[in-house]
Amino acid sequence: MQYEKKLKEKIESLRQKMIEDGMNKGMKNKETLVYSQELDELIYEYQMKMMTG
């Protein structure tokens, strides 16, 4: 349960970084896209964890 909470916090933190970076540098900026990819991976990991318990 603690792992899921930490993962959720990491997702929210990275989401905020991505949004800020996108607003400042543009949504097609390389760094913004890297944040987006990392976020996708974390969300996938979270979803898999929720499905498997």
PyMOL Python script that loads the backbone (N, CA, C, O; Angstrom):
from pymol import cmd

cmd.read_pdbstr("""\
ATOM      1  N   MET A   1       0.825  -1.196   0.000  1.00  0.00           N
ATOM      2  CA  MET A   1       0.000   0.000   0.000  1.00  0.00           C
ATOM      3  C   MET A   1       0.872   1.265   0.000  1.00  0.00           C
ATOM      4  O   MET A   1       0.551   2.244  -0.673  1.00  0.00           O
ATOM      5  N   GLN A   2       1.944   1.236   0.737  1.00  0.00           N
ATOM      6  CA  GLN A   2       2.851   2.388   0.806  1.00  0.00           C
ATOM      7  C   GLN A   2       3.476   2.655  -0.562  1.00  0.00           C
ATOM      8  O   GLN A   2       3.656   3.806  -0.959  1.00  0.00           O
ATOM      9  N   TYR A   3       3.805   1.577  -1.279  1.00  0.00           N
ATOM     10  CA  TYR A   3       4.406   1.712  -2.602  1.00  0.00           C
ATOM     11  C   TYR A   3       3.465   2.452  -3.546  1.00  0.00           C
ATOM     12  O   TYR A   3       3.889   3.334  -4.293  1.00  0.00           O
ATOM     13  N   GLU A   4       2.186   2.085  -3.507  1.00  0.00           N
ATOM     14  CA  GLU A   4       1.200   2.729  -4.373  1.00  0.00           C
ATOM     15  C   GLU A   4       1.077   4.220  -4.063  1.00  0.00           C
ATOM     16  O   GLU A   4       0.944   5.043  -4.969  1.00  0.00           O
ATOM     17  N   LYS A   5       1.121   4.555  -2.786  1.00  0.00           N
ATOM     18  CA  LYS A   5       1.014   5.952  -2.378  1.00  0.00           C
ATOM     19  C   LYS A   5       2.212   6.750  -2.891  1.00  0.00           C
ATOM     20  O   LYS A   5       2.049   7.853  -3.413  1.00  0.00           O
ATOM     21  N   LYS A   6       3.404   6.197  -2.743  1.00  0.00           N
ATOM     22  CA  LYS A   6       4.615   6.870  -3.219  1.00  0.00           C
ATOM     23  C   LYS A   6       4.586   7.031  -4.741  1.00  0.00           C
ATOM     24  O   LYS A   6       4.974   8.070  -5.274  1.00  0.00           O
ATOM     25  N   LEU A   7       4.123   5.994  -5.422  1.00  0.00           N
ATOM     26  CA  LEU A   7       4.042   6.041  -6.873  1.00  0.00           C
ATOM     27  C   LEU A   7       3.049   7.107  -7.321  1.00  0.00           C
ATOM     28  O   LEU A   7       3.310   7.837  -8.277  1.00  0.00           O
ATOM     29  N   LYS A   8       1.926   7.197  -6.643  1.00  0.00           N
ATOM     30  CA  LYS A   8       0.918   8.208  -6.959  1.00  0.00           C
ATOM     31  C   LYS A   8       1.477   9.622  -6.741  1.00  0.00           C
ATOM     32  O   LYS A   8       1.226  10.519  -7.545  1.00  0.00           O
ATOM     33  N   GLU A   9       2.223   9.815  -5.671  1.00  0.00           N
ATOM     34  CA  GLU A   9       2.838  11.117  -5.398  1.00  0.00           C
ATOM     35  C   GLU A   9       3.863  11.467  -6.479  1.00  0.00           C
ATOM     36  O   GLU A   9       3.954  12.618  -6.907  1.00  0.00           O
ATOM     37  N   LYS A  10       4.629  10.472  -6.912  1.00  0.00           N
ATOM     38  CA  LYS A  10       5.626  10.687  -7.956  1.00  0.00           C
ATOM     39  C   LYS A  10       4.943  11.070  -9.268  1.00  0.00           C
ATOM     40  O   LYS A  10       5.424  11.940  -9.995  1.00  0.00           O
ATOM     41  N   ILE A  11       3.823  10.417  -9.565  1.00  0.00           N
ATOM     42  CA  ILE A  11       3.058  10.731 -10.772  1.00  0.00           C
ATOM     43  C   ILE A  11       2.575  12.176 -10.732  1.00  0.00           C
ATOM     44  O   ILE A  11       2.721  12.909 -11.711  1.00  0.00           O
ATOM     45  N   GLU A  12       2.011  12.579  -9.622  1.00  0.00           N
ATOM     46  CA  GLU A  12       1.494  13.952  -9.507  1.00  0.00           C
ATOM     47  C   GLU A  12       2.610  14.983  -9.613  1.00  0.00           C
ATOM     48  O   GLU A  12       2.436  16.022 -10.250  1.00  0.00           O
ATOM     49  N   SER A  13       3.746  14.708  -9.000  1.00  0.00           N
ATOM     50  CA  SER A  13       4.882  15.617  -9.058  1.00  0.00           C
ATOM     51  C   SER A  13       5.393  15.759 -10.491  1.00  0.00           C
ATOM     52  O   SER A  13       5.644  16.868 -10.964  1.00  0.00           O
ATOM     53  N   LEU A  14       5.542  14.635 -11.170  1.00  0.00           N
ATOM     54  CA  LEU A  14       6.028  14.657 -12.546  1.00  0.00           C
ATOM     55  C   LEU A  14       5.016  15.324 -13.468  1.00  0.00           C
ATOM     56  O   LEU A  14       5.401  16.022 -14.406  1.00  0.00           O
ATOM     57  N   ARG A  15       3.732  15.120 -13.214  1.00  0.00           N
ATOM     58  CA  ARG A  15       2.697  15.767 -14.016  1.00  0.00           C
ATOM     59  C   ARG A  15       2.812  17.293 -13.914  1.00  0.00           C
ATOM     60  O   ARG A  15       2.686  18.001 -14.912  1.00  0.00           O
ATOM     61  N   GLN A  16       3.051  17.783 -12.702  1.00  0.00           N
ATOM     62  CA  GLN A  16       3.205  19.225 -12.515  1.00  0.00           C
ATOM     63  C   GLN A  16       4.438  19.759 -13.242  1.00  0.00           C
ATOM     64  O   GLN A  16       4.391  20.822 -13.861  1.00  0.00           O
ATOM     65  N   LYS A  17       5.545  19.011 -13.162  1.00  0.00           N
ATOM     66  CA  LYS A  17       6.766  19.420 -13.865  1.00  0.00           C
ATOM     67  C   LYS A  17       6.517  19.481 -15.368  1.00  0.00           C
ATOM     68  O   LYS A  17       6.940  20.425 -16.036  1.00  0.00           O
ATOM     69  N   MET A  18       5.830  18.470 -15.896  1.00  0.00           N
ATOM     70  CA  MET A  18       5.555  18.420 -17.323  1.00  0.00           C
ATOM     71  C   MET A  18       4.681  19.606 -17.753  1.00  0.00           C
ATOM     72  O   MET A  18       4.948  20.237 -18.775  1.00  0.00           O
ATOM     73  N   ILE A  19       3.655  19.899 -16.981  1.00  0.00           N
ATOM     74  CA  ILE A  19       2.760  21.009 -17.304  1.00  0.00           C
ATOM     75  C   ILE A  19       3.522  22.337 -17.281  1.00  0.00           C
ATOM     76  O   ILE A  19       3.394  23.146 -18.200  1.00  0.00           O
ATOM     77  N   GLU A  20       4.308  22.555 -16.235  1.00  0.00           N
ATOM     78  CA  GLU A  20       5.085  23.796 -16.133  1.00  0.00           C
ATOM     79  C   GLU A  20       6.073  23.923 -17.290  1.00  0.00           C
ATOM     80  O   GLU A  20       6.199  24.984 -17.901  1.00  0.00           O
ATOM     81  N   ASP A  21       6.761  22.835 -17.576  1.00  0.00           N
ATOM     82  CA  ASP A  21       7.740  22.848 -18.659  1.00  0.00           C
ATOM     83  C   ASP A  21       7.039  23.107 -19.992  1.00  0.00           C
ATOM     84  O   ASP A  21       7.529  23.877 -20.819  1.00  0.00           O
ATOM     85  N   GLY A  22       5.906  22.469 -20.193  1.00  0.00           N
ATOM     86  CA  GLY A  22       5.150  22.657 -21.428  1.00  0.00           C
ATOM     87  C   GLY A  22       4.664  24.082 -21.593  1.00  0.00           C
ATOM     88  O   GLY A  22       4.673  24.622 -22.699  1.00  0.00           O
ATOM     89  N   MET A  23       4.244  24.689 -20.506  1.00  0.00           N
ATOM     90  CA  MET A  23       3.769  26.070 -20.572  1.00  0.00           C
ATOM     91  C   MET A  23       4.916  27.041 -20.844  1.00  0.00           C
ATOM     92  O   MET A  23       4.736  28.044 -21.534  1.00  0.00           O
ATOM     93  N   ASN A  24       6.087  26.742 -20.303  1.00  0.00           N
ATOM     94  CA  ASN A  24       7.236  27.634 -20.460  1.00  0.00           C
ATOM     95  C   ASN A  24       8.008  27.417 -21.762  1.00  0.00           C
ATOM     96  O   ASN A  24       8.483  28.373 -22.375  1.00  0.00           O
ATOM     97  N   LYS A  25       8.129  26.174 -22.173  1.00  0.00           N
ATOM     98  CA  LYS A  25       8.981  25.856 -23.319  1.00  0.00           C
ATOM     99  C   LYS A  25       8.212  25.334 -24.527  1.00  0.00           C
ATOM    100  O   LYS A  25       8.751  25.267 -25.632  1.00  0.00           O
ATOM    101  N   GLY A  26       6.970  24.970 -24.316  1.00  0.00           N
ATOM    102  CA  GLY A  26       6.169  24.422 -25.411  1.00  0.00           C
ATOM    103  C   GLY A  26       5.974  22.921 -25.257  1.00  0.00           C
ATOM    104  O   GLY A  26       6.820  22.217 -24.706  1.00  0.00           O
ATOM    105  N   MET A  27       4.843  22.455 -25.758  1.00  0.00           N
ATOM    106  CA  MET A  27       4.508  21.035 -25.600  1.00  0.00           C
ATOM    107  C   MET A  27       5.365  20.120 -26.479  1.00  0.00           C
ATOM    108  O   MET A  27       5.418  18.914 -26.242  1.00  0.00           O
ATOM    109  N   LYS A  28       6.027  20.672 -27.476  1.00  0.00           N
ATOM    110  CA  LYS A  28       6.872  19.857 -28.351  1.00  0.00           C
ATOM    111  C   LYS A  28       8.353  19.946 -27.974  1.00  0.00           C
ATOM    112  O   LYS A  28       9.209  19.397 -28.668  1.00  0.00           O
ATOM    113  N   ASN A  29       8.648  20.631 -26.885  1.00  0.00           N
ATOM    114  CA  ASN A  29      10.020  20.736 -26.396  1.00  0.00           C
ATOM    115  C   ASN A  29      10.518  19.354 -25.977  1.00  0.00           C
ATOM    116  O   ASN A  29       9.762  18.554 -25.428  1.00  0.00           O
ATOM    117  N   LYS A  30      11.783  19.085 -26.238  1.00  0.00           N
ATOM    118  CA  LYS A  30      12.360  17.765 -25.943  1.00  0.00           C
ATOM    119  C   LYS A  30      12.188  17.386 -24.466  1.00  0.00           C
ATOM    120  O   LYS A  30      11.799  16.258 -24.164  1.00  0.00           O
ATOM    121  N   GLU A  31      12.471  18.309 -23.552  1.00  0.00           N
ATOM    122  CA  GLU A  31      12.349  18.018 -22.121  1.00  0.00           C
ATOM    123  C   GLU A  31      10.903  17.713 -21.738  1.00  0.00           C
ATOM    124  O   GLU A  31      10.646  16.817 -20.933  1.00  0.00           O
ATOM    125  N   THR A  32       9.967  18.453 -22.309  1.00  0.00           N
ATOM    126  CA  THR A  32       8.549  18.223 -22.032  1.00  0.00           C
ATOM    127  C   THR A  32       8.145  16.830 -22.496  1.00  0.00           C
ATOM    128  O   THR A  32       7.404  16.127 -21.808  1.00  0.00           O
ATOM    129  N   LEU A  33       8.634  16.441 -23.659  1.00  0.00           N
ATOM    130  CA  LEU A  33       8.311  15.116 -24.188  1.00  0.00           C
ATOM    131  C   LEU A  33       8.919  14.006 -23.333  1.00  0.00           C
ATOM    132  O   LEU A  33       8.316  12.946 -23.167  1.00  0.00           O
ATOM    133  N   VAL A  34      10.097  14.246 -22.796  1.00  0.00           N
ATOM    134  CA  VAL A  34      10.723  13.258 -21.901  1.00  0.00           C
ATOM    135  C   VAL A  34       9.875  13.106 -20.636  1.00  0.00           C
ATOM    136  O   VAL A  34       9.635  11.989 -20.178  1.00  0.00           O
ATOM    137  N   TYR A  35       9.420  14.237 -20.070  1.00  0.00           N
ATOM    138  CA  TYR A  35       8.534  14.169 -18.907  1.00  0.00           C
ATOM    139  C   TYR A  35       7.278  13.381 -19.240  1.00  0.00           C
ATOM    140  O   TYR A  35       6.811  12.577 -18.434  1.00  0.00           O
ATOM    141  N   SER A  36       6.736  13.611 -20.424  1.00  0.00           N
ATOM    142  CA  SER A  36       5.522  12.929 -20.843  1.00  0.00           C
ATOM    143  C   SER A  36       5.734  11.417 -20.931  1.00  0.00           C
ATOM    144  O   SER A  36       4.888  10.638 -20.492  1.00  0.00           O
ATOM    145  N   GLN A  37       6.850  11.016 -21.493  1.00  0.00           N
ATOM    146  CA  GLN A  37       7.170   9.590 -21.608  1.00  0.00           C
ATOM    147  C   GLN A  37       7.346   8.958 -20.227  1.00  0.00           C
ATOM    148  O   GLN A  37       6.837   7.868 -19.967  1.00  0.00           O
ATOM    149  N   GLU A  38       8.061   9.642 -19.357  1.00  0.00           N
ATOM    150  CA  GLU A  38       8.269   9.130 -17.996  1.00  0.00           C
ATOM    151  C   GLU A  38       6.929   9.006 -17.272  1.00  0.00           C
ATOM    152  O   GLU A  38       6.686   8.042 -16.547  1.00  0.00           O
ATOM    153  N   LEU A  39       6.078   9.988 -17.479  1.00  0.00           N
ATOM    154  CA  LEU A  39       4.769   9.978 -16.852  1.00  0.00           C
ATOM    155  C   LEU A  39       3.939   8.802 -17.367  1.00  0.00           C
ATOM    156  O   LEU A  39       3.269   8.124 -16.589  1.00  0.00           O
ATOM    157  N   ASP A  40       3.985   8.567 -18.660  1.00  0.00           N
ATOM    158  CA  ASP A  40       3.267   7.421 -19.234  1.00  0.00           C
ATOM    159  C   ASP A  40       3.723   6.117 -18.590  1.00  0.00           C
ATOM    160  O   ASP A  40       2.906   5.258 -18.257  1.00  0.00           O
ATOM    161  N   GLU A  41       5.029   5.979 -18.419  1.00  0.00           N
ATOM    162  CA  GLU A  41       5.575   4.759 -17.822  1.00  0.00           C
ATOM    163  C   GLU A  41       5.120   4.589 -16.372  1.00  0.00           C
ATOM    164  O   GLU A  41       4.767   3.487 -15.952  1.00  0.00           O
ATOM    165  N   LEU A  42       5.129   5.675 -15.617  1.00  0.00           N
ATOM    166  CA  LEU A  42       4.695   5.607 -14.223  1.00  0.00           C
ATOM    167  C   LEU A  42       3.206   5.290 -14.110  1.00  0.00           C
ATOM    168  O   LEU A  42       2.791   4.515 -13.249  1.00  0.00           O
ATOM    169  N   ILE A  43       2.409   5.894 -14.983  1.00  0.00           N
ATOM    170  CA  ILE A  43       0.969   5.625 -14.965  1.00  0.00           C
ATOM    171  C   ILE A  43       0.714   4.164 -15.316  1.00  0.00           C
ATOM    172  O   ILE A  43      -0.127   3.515 -14.695  1.00  0.00           O
ATOM    173  N   TYR A  44       1.423   3.652 -16.292  1.00  0.00           N
ATOM    174  CA  TYR A  44       1.281   2.240 -16.666  1.00  0.00           C
ATOM    175  C   TYR A  44       1.659   1.338 -15.489  1.00  0.00           C
ATOM    176  O   TYR A  44       0.952   0.380 -15.174  1.00  0.00           O
ATOM    177  N   GLU A  45       2.765   1.654 -14.857  1.00  0.00           N
ATOM    178  CA  GLU A  45       3.211   0.878 -13.691  1.00  0.00           C
ATOM    179  C   GLU A  45       2.151   0.902 -12.589  1.00  0.00           C
ATOM    180  O   GLU A  45       1.859  -0.127 -11.979  1.00  0.00           O
ATOM    181  N   TYR A  46       1.582   2.071 -12.340  1.00  0.00           N
ATOM    182  CA  TYR A  46       0.545   2.212 -11.315  1.00  0.00           C
ATOM    183  C   TYR A  46      -0.690   1.384 -11.679  1.00  0.00           C
ATOM    184  O   TYR A  46      -1.252   0.692 -10.830  1.00  0.00           O
ATOM    185  N   GLN A  47      -1.104   1.458 -12.937  1.00  0.00           N
ATOM    186  CA  GLN A  47      -2.282   0.700 -13.370  1.00  0.00           C
ATOM    187  C   GLN A  47      -2.049  -0.803 -13.237  1.00  0.00           C
ATOM    188  O   GLN A  47      -2.934  -1.536 -12.796  1.00  0.00           O
ATOM    189  N   MET A  48      -0.865  -1.255 -13.615  1.00  0.00           N
ATOM    190  CA  MET A  48      -0.555  -2.681 -13.492  1.00  0.00           C
ATOM    191  C   MET A  48      -0.545  -3.120 -12.035  1.00  0.00           C
ATOM    192  O   MET A  48      -1.011  -4.210 -11.704  1.00  0.00           O
ATOM    193  N   LYS A  49      -0.018  -2.280 -11.181  1.00  0.00           N
ATOM    194  CA  LYS A  49       0.019  -2.600  -9.759  1.00  0.00           C
ATOM    195  C   LYS A  49      -1.385  -2.691  -9.187  1.00  0.00           C
ATOM    196  O   LYS A  49      -1.668  -3.552  -8.354  1.00  0.00           O
ATOM    197  N   MET A  50      -2.264  -1.804  -9.634  1.00  0.00           N
ATOM    198  CA  MET A  50      -3.649  -1.796  -9.144  1.00  0.00           C
ATOM    199  C   MET A  50      -4.410  -3.036  -9.639  1.00  0.00           C
ATOM    200  O   MET A  50      -5.280  -3.552  -8.939  1.00  0.00           O
ATOM    201  N   MET A  51      -4.084  -3.500 -10.826  1.00  0.00           N
ATOM    202  CA  MET A  51      -4.763  -4.668 -11.386  1.00  0.00           C
ATOM    203  C   MET A  51      -4.301  -5.957 -10.738  1.00  0.00           C
ATOM    204  O   MET A  51      -5.088  -6.887 -10.565  1.00  0.00           O
ATOM    205  N   THR A  52      -3.025  -6.017 -10.379  1.00  0.00           N
ATOM    206  CA  THR A  52      -2.462  -7.248  -9.830  1.00  0.00           C
ATOM    207  C   THR A  52      -2.474  -7.282  -8.306  1.00  0.00           C
ATOM    208  O   THR A  52      -2.309  -8.335  -7.689  1.00  0.00           O
ATOM    209  N   GLY A  53      -2.669  -6.121  -7.723  1.00  0.00           N
ATOM    210  CA  GLY A  53      -2.714  -6.065  -6.256  1.00  0.00           C
ATOM    211  C   GLY A  53      -1.385  -5.931  -5.706  1.00  0.00           C
ATOM    212  O   GLY A  53      -1.224  -5.868  -4.488  1.00  0.00           O
TER     213      GLY A  53
END
""", "prot")
cmd.dss("prot")
cmd.show_as("cartoon", "prot")
cmd.util.cbc("prot")
cmd.orient("prot")
